[in-house]
Amino acid sequence: GIAAADDNTDLKSAYFELLLADGRLEEAQSLVREIFGDDVAALPPSFQRYYHHQMGLVRSLEGELEESLREFDLSIALADGSNYDWNHVFALTMSAFLNQHLGHAEAAQARLAESEAVVRRARVNGVDSPDIYYTESIIALLNARKQEAVEALDAAYERGWRQAWVLKVDRRLQALRDQPAFIELEQ
């Protein structure tokens, strides 16, 4: 079982995602604490960043938006920004979304601009992975461009993006949930 796989972080990460998708948030939070321990500040920066990223997800799904924003901003602060990184750009766009939702327009715009710059740089450097299309979909949504968002999400799917659990839990997609193309993709 998972208890016997103490060093299997991939298995535990997949289990964390399953817990989020199932709405088992207390268990997800406990798993994060089990993986990273009690002294997060003593961890290497990359581990701290991932801890805050995961806790940001949990807090968002719990509806604790201010706390989620704090966690994602801590994750962002620990990123080195040297390469395109799905978790980093996810945190940037979540921060933009949460700031928008909480009425912090200037901070939202700053994070959105940062997200767009990361994606532009990645595109210039030849990144053409399925998750960059997903990110472009989120950026289009944050800019209130639903049709472009649907097209980018479809492009992500066509290129192999299959993280159905993210579709289920990603609050940023709320504006698309009633769109026929989104409903079809979700199924």
Secondary structure in CASP SS format (residue, H / E / C, confidence):
PFRMAT SS
TARGET T0000
AUTHOR 0000-0000-0000
METHOD secondary structure of the structure
MODEL  1
G C 1.00
I H 1.00
A H 1.00
A H 1.00
A C 1.00
D C 1.00
D C 1.00
N C 1.00
T H 1.00
D H 1.00
L H 1.00
K H 1.00
S H 1.00
A H 1.00
Y H 1.00
F H 1.00
E H 1.00
L H 1.00
L H 1.00
L H 1.00
A H 1.00
D C 1.00
G C 1.00
R C 1.00
L H 1.00
E H 1.00
E H 1.00
A H 1.00
Q H 1.00
S H 1.00
L H 1.00
V H 1.00
R H 1.00
E H 1.00
I H 1.00
F H 1.00
G C 1.00
D C 1.00
D C 1.00
V H 1.00
A H 1.00
A H 1.00
L C 1.00
P C 1.00
P H 1.00
S H 1.00
F H 1.00
Q H 1.00
R H 1.00
Y H 1.00
Y H 1.00
H H 1.00
H H 1.00
Q H 1.00
M H 1.00
G H 1.00
L H 1.00
V H 1.00
R H 1.00
S H 1.00
L H 1.00
E H 1.00
G C 1.00
E C 1.00
L H 1.00
E H 1.00
E H 1.00
S H 1.00
L H 1.00
R H 1.00
E H 1.00
F H 1.00
D H 1.00
L H 1.00
S H 1.00
I H 1.00
A H 1.00
L C 1.00
A C 1.00
D C 1.00
G C 1.00
S C 1.00
N C 1.00
Y C 1.00
D C 1.00
W H 1.00
N H 1.00
H H 1.00
V H 1.00
F H 1.00
A H 1.00
L H 1.00
T H 1.00
M H 1.00
S H 1.00
A H 1.00
F H 1.00
L H 1.00
N H 1.00
Q H 1.00
H H 1.00
L C 1.00
G C 1.00
H C 1.00
A H 1.00
E H 1.00
A H 1.00
A H 1.00
Q H 1.00
A H 1.00
R H 1.00
L H 1.00
A H 1.00
E H 1.00
S H 1.00
E H 1.00
A H 1.00
V H 1.00
V H 1.00
R H 1.00
R H 1.00
A H 1.00
R H 1.00
V H 1.00
N C 1.00
G C 1.00
V C 1.00
D C 1.00
S C 1.00
P H 1.00
D H 1.00
I H 1.00
Y H 1.00
Y H 1.00
T H 1.00
E H 1.00
S H 1.00
I H 1.00
I H 1.00
A H 1.00
L H 1.00
L H 1.00
N C 1.00
A C 1.00
R C 1.00
K H 1.00
Q H 1.00
E H 1.00
A H 1.00
V H 1.00
E H 1.00
A H 1.00
L H 1.00
D H 1.00
A H 1.00
A H 1.00
Y H 1.00
E H 1.00
R C 1.00
G C 1.00
W C 1.00
R C 1.00
Q C 1.00
A H 1.00
W H 1.00
V H 1.00
L H 1.00
K H 1.00
V H 1.00
D C 1.00
R H 1.00
R H 1.00
L H 1.00
Q H 1.00
A H 1.00
L H 1.00
R C 1.00
D C 1.00
Q C 1.00
P H 1.00
A H 1.00
F H 1.00
I H 1.00
E H 1.00
L H 1.00
E H 1.00
Q C 1.00
END
